[in-house]
Amino acid sequence: MRIFTPIISEEDIGPTEMRRMLTANFHEALDAKYSLSEGFVISVFTHPFRELSCTQLLDAMQQVDQLARTFGTTYTSAVPFTTPPSRSGKQPIQEPVLEKKS
């Protein structure tokens, strides 16, 4: 199974972007990776032909989307972490942690 999205024409990237996306495949990309297909740079998640849970499928789709969105900047498939809403539906207030200087 493959989940993918095109990002940019292969003709529109230079050697610096190519090197950065290949490096990102090793360092910043999680399960989704950059690839070339039919003249396009794509973000792709591949999985063996076995069952994926709904959670795994949603995670794969988010990673593919995030990798495409961060092309040209951070080149990462990690979805930014947000604090889940509390049961009341309001975001909990998080006080900043200040370090004391000696």
N, C-alpha and C positions, 0 to 999 in steps of 0.2 A: 504494500500500500504506500502511496505517496500523497502527501499534502504539500502543495507548493503555490507560490505566487511569483509572477514576474516582477522585477524591480526596475531594470534599466537595460537598454540595448547594449550588447557587448561592445559595439563600436564606440559607445560613448564613455567608456572607462579607459583610463590610462594605466601604465605599469604600476604607479604608486597605489591606486585603488585596488588593482588586482593583487598586489602583494599584501596589502592591508586586509583584504577579505580572506585570503588564504591563511594568513597568520591568525585572524579571528576564528577561523574554523577550528583551530587547535586550542586557543586560549579563551576567547569570550563566548563563542557559540556553545550552546548546550547540546540538545538533541537535533535542533534544526541547523542546517549548514548552508553556506553559499555554494552555488554550482552554476555551470553554464549549460543552457539547453536551447537548441534551435535559435541561436543568435541573441539570447537574453541571459542576463545575470538573474538567477532566481534564488529564492529562499525555499528550502525543501526539507521536509521531514520524511524519512523513509522508515518503514517498519516491516518486519517479516509478516508473511501471511498467516497471522494468528490473531486471536481476539484482542481488541483494545477495549479497556473500560471507558465509560463516558468521561471520567476524570482525565484519563490519559489522552483521549482524543481532544478534549478541550485544551489541555496543556500543550499538546502538539500544535494545535491551531494558533494558540497565543504566541508560541515561540516563533512560528513561521512569520506571523504578522509583525512581531517585535523586531526580528532580524531584518525584515524588509524596511521597517520604519527607521531603523538605526543605521542603515547603509549610508556611508559618507560621514558619519559622526562617531558613534561609539562601537558600531559593528557588534552588537551583543543581542543574544536571544533571550537574555534574562528579563523576565517581566518585572517591572518595578514593584517592590513590596509596598502595600498599603495596609494600614491597620484596619481590620474588619470592624464594621460598625457594631456598637453594643446592642444588646437586646432592645433597648429603647429606641433604636434607630439613629441615635446621635453618635458622632465620633467621640471616643474618649479623649479627654484633654491630657496631653503628655507634656509634663513640665521638662524644660531643658535641664540637662545635667551639667553643672558647672564644676570645673575642677579648681580646687584651691591651690594657689601658688604659694610656695614656701618662702 
